[in-house]
Amino acid sequence: MATAPNGTPTVVLVHGAFADSSGWNGVVERLQAAGVTVKAVPNPLRGVTEDAAYVASALKQTEGPVLAVGHSYGGAVITNAAAQVDNVVGLVYVAAFAPDEGETLLAIEGDSKDSVLTSALMQVTYPTAQGTETEFLIDPAKFHDAFAADVSKKDAAVMAATQRPVSSLAFGQPTGKPAWRTLPSWAAVPASDKAAGSDVLRSMAQRAGATITEVEGSHVIMVSQPQAVTDVIMQALDGVKR
């Protein structure tokens, strides 16, 4: 386990629903070029409680201070996970949810006028020790428009084919005490997010007291605008070192 040079926190990236860590590749390349230690933690996508516990364990086992960065549902995960450890010094929300205690993502999405995600979802099931549970995928035919409108249709088709389903528990389990109440935060808010919804992302970031950067792009700005997202992370690194 390596610590970033010159006391710079390690950046830990957490992907969101319907995705994996490869979505961070462009950001990782740029952070590494800047000499920042970075790692991407796989998000199980099995529910807020389970996923937060998994990510909290990864954060705890990262040596030195950590800047936790979450995309989409990954924002809800770091909101919960960072509250369970003592080495996270800041949070970055990239097109990400920043829920408050007791809130569910299902209720938050219900308030969005910008999101079309609900109409794009496909419902399937997976086995559990208790029987079966529901999980969701994005209809490949609707993936480009709903999730990744500013990447090429060819690239969006690859993303759709390799997407990872997310448990309904991710949308229905309530958030615990949010880490943003005690930690500084930054947010990259896409102006044209039709998945999470630009409106709810912006309002949550404002409520969290985050330093907000508006980015022209879709829900996957870490893919389409990796430099803009990297700039926000670098701004946060500078902020937590002061």
Phi and psi in degrees as a GROMACS rama.xvg file:
@    title "Ramachandran Plot"
@    xaxis  label "Phi"
@    yaxis  label "Psi"
@TYPE xy
-105.901  144.246  ALA-2
-98.7778  141.655  THR-3
-60.3085  149.44  ALA-4
-65.8177  154.541  PRO-5
58.3873  30.8111  ASN-6
75.6332  7.40004  GLY-7
-69.7033  131.166  THR-8
-59.6452  152.067  PRO-9
-72.8335  134.487  THR-10
-90.9914  121.991  VAL-11
-111.168  119.032  VAL-12
-100.544  133.624  LEU-13
-125.201  118.069  VAL-14
-76.7025  170.652  HIS-15
-107.264  -161.276  GLY-16
-71.0518  154.257  ALA-17
64.4712  22.1086  PHE-18
-148.718  178.851  ALA-19
-140.833  -174.269  ASP-20
-68.8999  -15.4497  SER-21
-63.3214  -21.5788  SER-22
-62.7666  -18.828  GLY-23
-88.7863  -0.647034  TRP-24
-53.3521  -45.9746  ASN-25
-64.6184  -34.9185  GLY-26
-71.8249  -42.7377  VAL-27
-58.7311  -46.1222  VAL-28
-57.8264  -42.545  GLU-29
-72.365  -38.9808  ARG-30
-65.6509  -42.5307  LEU-31
-63.0496  -38.0059  GLN-32
-64.0874  -27.0711  ALA-33
-87.5989  2.39726  ALA-34
83.2884  16.6596  GLY-35
-93.0775  133.151  VAL-36
-76.7875  128.605  THR-37
-141.85  145.089  VAL-38
-145.225  149.074  LYS-39
-108.215  125.424  ALA-40
-96.9787  129.332  VAL-41
-67.3217  136.4  PRO-42
-101.678  119.98  ASN-43
-61.6367  -27.7132  PRO-44
62.3048  35.8267  LEU-45
-107.606  -2.57236  ARG-46
141.53  153.24  GLY-47
-56.3523  -46.8796  VAL-48
-63.9899  -50.7504  THR-49
-66.4896  -43.6812  GLU-50
-67.2724  -39.4265  ASP-51
-65.0239  -38.9395  ALA-52
-64.2983  -41.3301  ALA-53
-63.8718  -48.2346  TYR-54
-68.099  -37.3056  VAL-55
-59.4743  -39.8608  ALA-56
-62.6032  -41.7221  SER-57
-65.8981  -39.8297  ALA-58
-63.5739  -44.4077  LEU-59
-62.518  -33.8633  LYS-60
-88.2479  5.89835  GLN-61
-91.3344  122.404  THR-62
-70.1459  135.668  GLU-63
82.1788  -173.811  GLY-64
-68.5405  151.431  PRO-65
-129.75  138.067  VAL-66
-104.027  114.531  LEU-67
-91.8613  128.961  ALA-68
-123.581  126.229  VAL-69
-125.257  141.583  GLY-70
-107.174  133.82  HIS-71
55.5216  -124.28  SER-72
-57.7414  -27.5048  TYR-73
-59.4733  -24.7437  GLY-74
-66.2618  -40.8309  GLY-75
-64.1803  -36.515  ALA-76
-66.3274  -47.3266  VAL-77
-69.8596  -28.4342  ILE-78
-59.0137  -38.8693  THR-79
-85.2096  -43.5098  ASN-80
-65.8708  -42.172  ALA-81
-66.0551  -23.4852  ALA-82
-75.1518  -10.279  ALA-83
-99.4487  -3.21854  GLN-84
-130.191  170.289  VAL-85
-118.688  9.79545  ASP-86
-108.914  2.49188  ASN-87
-84.5442  127.348  VAL-88
-108.168  -8.50466  VAL-89
-171.279  163.205  GLY-90
-127.887  141.787  LEU-91
-126.933  125.281  VAL-92
-105.15  116.181  TYR-93
-108.648  104.569  VAL-94
46.4299  46.7601  ALA-95
-124.661  151.13  ALA-96
-76.1482  138.763  PHE-97
-128.844  70.4981  ALA-98
-71.1441  158.117  PRO-99
-98.063  168.455  ASP-100
-57.5242  131.294  GLU-101
87.6051  -12.5808  GLY-102
-78.6947  152.138  GLU-103
-117.172  153.03  THR-104
-68.2082  -28.7696  LEU-105
-61.1333  -45.2039  LEU-106
-68.3778  -39.0011  ALA-107
-62.5192  -45.9169  ILE-108
-63.7805  -31.9987  GLU-109
-64.1583  -20.3715  GLY-110
-91.2746  -5.34416  ASP-111
-82.8128  133.613  SER-112
-95.7662  -11.4529  LYS-113
-95.0467  -24.0994  ASP-114
-80.3489  138.093  SER-115
-118.651  12.8274  VAL-116
-60.5004  -41.9319  LEU-117
-55.7777  -39.5674  THR-118
-75.4797  -9.39451  SER-119
-102.82  -2.78697  ALA-120
-85.0702  148.457  LEU-121
-117.135  137.85  MET-122
-104.708  129.781  GLN-123
-134.903  -175.845  VAL-124
-130.106  161.708  THR-125
-141.035  153.369  TYR-126
-79.099  145.705  PRO-127
-132.603  173.324  THR-128
-63.5237  -24.9203  ALA-129
-93.4494  -8.74024  GLN-130
143.815  -106.507  GLY-131
-136.129  158.179  THR-132
-136.112  154.311  GLU-133
-86.6913  142.619  THR-134
-137.782  164.87  GLU-135
-125.889  146.29  PHE-136
-126.227  160.681  LEU-137
-92.1567  130.767  ILE-138
-53.8058  119.405  ASP-139
-52.7616  -32.0818  PRO-140
-69.1213  -20.9889  ALA-141
-109.411  -2.09323  LYS-142
-60.1859  -47.4148  PHE-143
-59.7125  -52.2591  HIS-144
-68.9175  -40.008  ASP-145
-82.6702  -29.613  ALA-146
-118.626  -36.2094  PHE-147
-142.928  53.1339  ALA-148
-65.3411  -22.3875  ALA-149
-102.027  16.0372  ASP-150
-108.553  164.129  VAL-151
-64.7225  154.153  SER-152
-62.2393  -32.3255  LYS-153
-64.4157  -47.3408  LYS-154
-67.8734  -37.452  ASP-155
-64.4702  -35.4055  ALA-156
-64.7356  -37.276  ALA-157
-66.6404  -43.4155  VAL-158
-61.6607  -39.4286  MET-159
-66.3471  -40.1195  ALA-160
-70.4289  -26.4719  ALA-161
-106.2  9.5011  THR-162
-63.5847  152.329  GLN-163
-107.272  130.145  ARG-164
-68.1104  153.068  PRO-165
-119.393  138.452  VAL-166
-67.0701  148.816  SER-167
-61.3502  -21.5536  SER-168
-65.2991  -24.2678  LEU-169
-65.3916  -31.0347  ALA-170
-92.654  -23.3776  PHE-171
-104  -18.6186  GLY-172
-79.8227  134.963  GLN-173
-74.5644  149.255  PRO-174
-74.5732  145.82  THR-175
-85.2182  -161.361  GLY-176
-60.9462  121.679  LYS-177
-79.1553  137.635  PRO-178
-66.5264  -24.4366  ALA-179
-67.8833  -11.6291  TRP-180
-70.9238  -23.0587  ARG-181
-121.5  -6.76922  THR-182
-119.923  147.622  LEU-183
-68.5589  149.488  PRO-184
-140.765  156.418  SER-185
-131.383  153.62  TRP-186
-142.534  133.079  ALA-187
-102.65  110.99  ALA-188
-107.754  116.646  VAL-189
-71.6554  141.165  PRO-190
-78.5635  -17.9506  ALA-191
-129.581  48.3922  SER-192
-88.2069  109.836  ASP-193
-100.735  2.03483  LYS-194
-92.0301  -74.6615  ALA-195
-71.5714  -33.1703  ALA-196
100.461  114.549  GLY-197
-57.704  -35.2747  SER-198
-64.2441  -46.4971  ASP-199
-74.9194  -32.1566  VAL-200
-63.265  -42.7718  LEU-201
-65.6723  -44.0023  ARG-202
-67.9085  -36.9291  SER-203
-67.4263  -40.957  MET-204
-63.5768  -40.465  ALA-205
-63.1988  -44.2379  GLN-206
-62.5909  -35.9321  ARG-207
-75.7156  -7.68101  ALA-208
74.6749  24.2181  GLY-209
-73.0943  150.653  ALA-210
-78.3154  115.152  THR-211
-102.641  133.682  ILE-212
-118.88  120.439  THR-213
-82.811  132.049  GLU-214
-123.378  129.83  VAL-215
-74.2303  114.201  GLU-216
167.595  -179.469  GLY-217
-91.0559  -166.632  SER-218
-62.2206  -26.764  HIS-219
-102.817  51.9691  VAL-220
-64.2483  -22.1459  ILE-221
-68.1394  -21.9572  MET-222
-89.8813  -47.6883  VAL-223
-83.6425  -28.0401  SER-224
-132.078  58.3372  GLN-225
-62.025  -31.7455  PRO-226
-69.4685  -41.0726  GLN-227
-62.034  -41.2815  ALA-228
-67.8763  -40.9927  VAL-229
-61.4659  -39.6774  THR-230
-60.9823  -39.1407  ASP-231
-66.563  -41.0006  VAL-232
-64.3821  -41.1703  ILE-233
-65.3474  -37.0709  MET-234
-61.7514  -41.1644  GLN-235
-66.7885  -41.398  ALA-236
-59.8831  -42.1078  LEU-237
-63.5558  -39.6493  ASP-238
-66.4204  -41.5286  GLY-239
-76.3104  -17.7739  VAL-240
-83.7955  -12.4933  LYS-241
